[in-house]
Amino acid sequence: MISEEKMTHIVHLVLDGIWKQDLVDYPNEEEALREAKKICLGYIQQINAASETVRKKILSQKNPPREGTPQWDNLYQKYLEEEVQKKGG
């Protein structure tokens, strides 16, 4: 999980980029920041849940590969993409 400080920094970068490109106008910057943080937190929670599901799926195989091996990494990436797709991401 990333720290509150890092998430705030990232959200500020995103909001500044949106503002500079004149993609949206937000009259209340604090409200926009809160909403953006809420969205980021929700996204992180979904990725963490998907990651946990993927780990369980890999470990439930008859002969699961060791974590950190290329085989593990390939399966993890494949299954994570599938899981994110299921959730509409």
Residue frames as qw, qx, qy, qz and C-alpha x, y, z in Angstrom:
[[0.000, 0.890, 0.456, 0.000, 0.00, 0.00, 0.00],
 [0.404, 0.441, -0.047, 0.800, 1.31, 3.46, -0.77],
 [0.243, -0.352, -0.495, 0.756, 1.47, 6.14, 1.87],
 [0.120, 0.851, 0.467, -0.209, -1.05, 8.95, 2.15],
 [0.140, -0.755, 0.227, 0.599, 1.70, 11.42, 1.27],
 [0.243, -0.156, 0.760, 0.583, 2.62, 9.59, -1.94],
 [0.213, 0.565, 0.782, 0.157, -1.01, 9.20, -2.97],
 [0.023, 0.882, 0.245, -0.401, -1.61, 12.92, -2.36],
 [0.183, -0.569, 0.462, 0.655, 1.41, 13.77, -4.50],
 [0.238, 0.123, 0.847, 0.459, 0.25, 11.53, -7.34],
 [0.142, 0.737, 0.659, -0.057, -3.28, 12.90, -7.18],
 [0.047, -0.828, 0.002, 0.559, -1.94, 16.46, -7.29],
 [0.212, -0.323, 0.656, 0.648, 0.11, 15.60, -10.38],
 [0.197, 0.397, 0.848, 0.291, -2.93, 14.13, -12.11],
 [0.055, 0.844, 0.480, -0.232, -5.19, 17.03, -11.21],
 [0.137, -0.710, 0.227, 0.653, -2.54, 19.57, -12.27],
 [0.224, -0.080, 0.769, 0.594, -2.17, 17.79, -15.61],
 [0.147, 0.616, 0.765, 0.118, -5.93, 17.80, -16.15],
 [0.037, -0.873, -0.239, 0.423, -6.10, 21.48, -15.27],
 [0.210, -0.554, 0.428, 0.682, -3.14, 22.46, -17.48],
 [0.152, 0.099, 0.819, 0.545, -4.66, 20.64, -20.46],
 [0.383, 0.096, 0.066, -0.916, -7.97, 22.37, -19.74],
 [0.282, -0.118, -0.915, -0.264, -9.81, 19.05, -19.73],
 [0.407, -0.649, -0.641, -0.047, -12.01, 19.90, -16.77],
 [0.014, -0.542, 0.226, -0.810, -12.68, 22.84, -14.52],
 [0.559, -0.456, -0.670, 0.174, -13.10, 22.15, -10.84],
 [0.129, -0.806, -0.024, -0.577, -14.26, 25.10, -8.78],
 [0.636, -0.688, 0.261, -0.231, -13.40, 23.52, -5.43],
 [0.452, 0.566, -0.684, 0.092, -9.86, 22.18, -5.46],
 [0.272, -0.324, 0.795, -0.435, -10.11, 20.51, -2.04],
 [0.797, 0.171, 0.363, -0.451, -13.26, 18.64, -3.08],
 [0.749, 0.549, -0.336, -0.157, -11.59, 17.56, -6.31],
 [0.164, 0.538, -0.788, 0.252, -8.58, 16.34, -4.34],
 [0.533, -0.146, 0.687, -0.472, -10.77, 14.34, -1.93],
 [0.853, 0.340, 0.141, -0.369, -12.69, 12.74, -4.78],
 [0.597, 0.607, -0.524, -0.022, -9.51, 11.88, -6.69],
 [0.096, -0.440, 0.826, -0.338, -8.01, 10.30, -3.56],
 [0.716, 0.037, 0.516, -0.470, -11.17, 8.26, -3.04],
 [0.826, 0.489, -0.137, -0.244, -10.99, 7.01, -6.63],
 [0.371, 0.603, -0.692, 0.142, -7.30, 6.12, -6.31],
 [0.354, -0.308, 0.772, -0.428, -7.88, 4.30, -3.04],
 [0.832, 0.209, 0.305, -0.414, -10.72, 2.30, -4.61],
 [0.716, 0.578, -0.378, -0.101, -8.51, 1.38, -7.55],
 [0.110, 0.537, -0.788, 0.278, -5.68, 0.26, -5.26],
 [0.588, -0.128, 0.650, -0.464, -8.09, -1.84, -3.22],
 [0.872, 0.370, 0.055, -0.317, -9.39, -3.53, -6.38],
 [0.552, 0.605, -0.570, 0.063, -5.86, -4.29, -7.60],
 [0.166, -0.432, 0.794, -0.393, -4.91, -5.68, -4.18],
 [0.761, 0.055, 0.474, -0.440, -7.99, -7.91, -4.12],
 [0.823, 0.506, -0.181, -0.182, -7.28, -9.11, -7.67],
 [0.279, 0.623, -0.706, 0.190, -3.66, -9.77, -6.73],
 [0.445, -0.276, 0.742, -0.419, -4.72, -11.88, -3.75],
 [0.861, 0.276, 0.237, -0.357, -7.12, -13.87, -5.95],
 [0.663, 0.626, -0.409, -0.043, -4.35, -14.44, -8.50],
 [0.012, -0.547, 0.788, -0.282, -1.87, -15.60, -5.85],
 [0.657, -0.070, 0.631, -0.406, -4.40, -18.11, -4.51],
 [0.843, 0.459, 0.004, -0.279, -5.14, -19.31, -8.04],
 [0.474, 0.635, -0.606, 0.072, -1.46, -19.91, -8.78],
 [0.168, -0.422, 0.806, -0.380, -0.80, -21.59, -5.44],
 [0.771, 0.049, 0.442, -0.456, -3.80, -23.89, -5.88],
 [0.706, 0.492, -0.445, -0.248, -2.24, -25.48, -8.95],
 [0.984, -0.138, -0.104, 0.047, -0.93, -29.03, -8.62],
 [0.751, -0.130, 0.001, 0.647, 2.70, -27.97, -9.06],
 [0.078, 0.987, 0.133, -0.034, 2.78, -24.20, -8.60],
 [0.623, 0.487, -0.193, 0.581, 5.90, -22.38, -9.72],
 [0.507, -0.432, -0.341, 0.663, 8.03, -20.62, -7.14],
 [0.059, 0.969, 0.214, -0.108, 7.29, -16.95, -6.70],
 [0.193, -0.817, 0.351, 0.414, 9.84, -14.76, -8.46],
 [0.512, -0.054, 0.731, 0.448, 10.49, -17.22, -11.28],
 [0.160, 0.166, -0.453, -0.861, 9.71, -16.27, -14.87],
 [0.242, -0.313, -0.876, -0.277, 6.93, -18.90, -14.91],
 [0.166, -0.585, -0.627, 0.487, 5.34, -17.33, -11.80],
 [0.010, -0.434, 0.037, 0.900, 5.65, -13.84, -13.27],
 [0.179, -0.009, -0.676, -0.715, 4.05, -14.91, -16.56],
 [0.263, -0.458, -0.847, -0.059, 1.15, -16.68, -14.84],
 [0.165, -0.545, -0.456, 0.684, 0.68, -13.80, -12.42],
 [0.073, 0.301, -0.229, -0.923, 0.51, -11.23, -15.21],
 [0.241, -0.155, -0.789, -0.544, -1.84, -13.37, -17.30],
 [0.293, -0.513, -0.798, 0.121, -4.20, -14.11, -14.43],
 [0.122, -0.479, -0.301, 0.816, -4.11, -10.53, -13.15],
 [0.157, 0.120, -0.415, -0.888, -5.15, -9.22, -16.57],
 [0.326, -0.315, -0.830, -0.326, -7.98, -11.77, -16.64],
 [0.277, -0.520, -0.676, 0.443, -9.11, -10.82, -13.13],
 [0.021, -0.376, -0.054, 0.925, -9.06, -7.09, -13.92],
 [0.232, -0.052, -0.624, -0.744, -11.07, -7.76, -17.07],
 [0.303, -0.435, -0.848, -0.009, -13.67, -9.67, -15.03],
 [0.219, -0.588, -0.479, 0.614, -14.04, -6.67, -12.74],
 [0.303, 0.877, 0.366, 0.074, -14.51, -4.32, -15.66],
 [0.299, -0.808, 0.217, 0.460, -11.07, -2.72, -15.62]]
